[in-house]
Amino acid sequence: MKVVAVTACPTGVAHTYLAAEFLEKSAEKKGVDIKVETQGSVGIENEITKKEIKEAVAVIIASDINISKPDRFKGKPRLNLKGQQVIKHSDQIIDKVIRTFGK
C-alpha cells in the first residue's frame, strides 16, 4: 500500500518536520509505503511526483496553512488534518488509512 503526504505549518519549521517524521515512523511500523513532502521554511522538499500520486491509494494533508499545488491531488482520496493531530495521533491516522483504503 502506497500513500503520499504533505506537511506544512505557518512558520515552516517544527510542526512541518515533526509531522513528517511521525507519519514516516507510524507508516514503517505498519508496513505502509509513504512518501512525505515537506513545505517548510526552505521551500518544498522531497517533492511528490505525478507517478507517486498515481500509485498512492490516498493523500494525507497535515497542514495548518494552504499547501502549494493542491490541484495535483484532485480525484485522490484525501485526509485533511492539522499538523498537531498528526503529531499526536499518527498511528491512528495510518490505521485509518489502512482500514479505509485496504492493504
C-alpha positions in Angstrom: 0.0 0.0 0.0 1.4 3.4 -1.0 0.4 6.7 0.5 1.7 10.2 -0.1 1.5 13.1 2.4 2.3 16.8 2.6 3.1 18.5 5.8 3.2 22.3 6.3 2.8 24.8 9.1 2.7 28.6 9.4 6.3 29.1 10.3 7.5 26.1 8.2 9.7 24.7 10.9 8.9 22.5 13.9 5.4 21.1 13.1 6.2 20.6 9.4 9.1 18.3 10.1 7.7 16.7 13.2 4.5 15.7 11.4 6.6 14.2 8.6 8.7 12.2 11.0 5.7 10.9 12.9 3.9 9.8 9.7 7.0 8.1 8.4 7.6 6.2 11.7 4.0 5.1 12.0 3.8 4.0 8.4 7.0 2.0 8.7 5.7 0.2 11.8 2.6 -0.8 10.0 4.1 -1.8 6.7 2.8 1.2 4.7 5.0 2.7 2.0 4.7 6.5 2.5 6.4 9.5 0.9 6.1 12.8 2.7 6.7 16.1 1.1 7.5 19.0 3.4 6.6 22.5 2.6 8.8 24.3 5.2 10.7 27.5 5.6 13.2 26.4 2.9 10.5 25.6 0.4 9.3 22.2 -0.9 11.5 19.2 -0.1 11.1 15.6 -1.1 8.5 16.7 -3.7 5.9 14.1 -4.7 5.9 13.1 -8.3 3.0 12.5 -10.6 3.8 8.8 -10.7 3.8 8.6 -6.9 0.4 10.4 -6.7 -1.0 7.9 -9.3 0.3 4.9 -7.4 -0.9 6.2 -4.0 -4.2 4.9 -2.6 -4.7 8.1 -0.6 -3.2 11.5 0.3 -2.7 12.8 3.8 -2.5 16.6 4.1 -1.2 17.6 7.5 -1.2 21.4 7.4 -2.4 24.5 9.2 -2.0 26.6 6.1 -2.8 26.3 2.4 -0.3 24.0 0.7 1.4 24.6 -2.7 -0.1 22.9 -5.8 -3.1 21.2 -4.1 -4.7 20.6 -7.5 -2.3 17.8 -8.3 -4.2 15.6 -5.8 -7.6 16.2 -7.4 -9.6 12.9 -7.6 -7.5 11.2 -4.9 -9.0 10.2 -1.6 -7.7 12.7 0.9 -7.4 13.1 4.7 -7.1 16.8 5.7 -5.6 17.2 9.1 -3.9 19.7 11.3 -0.2 19.2 11.9 -0.8 18.8 15.7 -3.3 16.0 15.0 -0.7 14.1 13.1 2.0 14.6 15.7 -0.4 13.3 18.5 -2.2 10.5 16.6 0.0 9.3 13.7 -0.5 5.6 14.5 -4.3 6.0 14.5 -4.2 8.0 11.2 -2.2 5.3 9.5 -4.6 2.7 10.9 -7.5 4.7 9.4 -5.8 4.8 6.0 -5.3 1.0 6.2 -8.9 0.4 7.2 -10.4 2.8 4.7 -8.3 2.1 1.6 -7.2 -1.6 2.2 -3.8 -3.2 2.2 
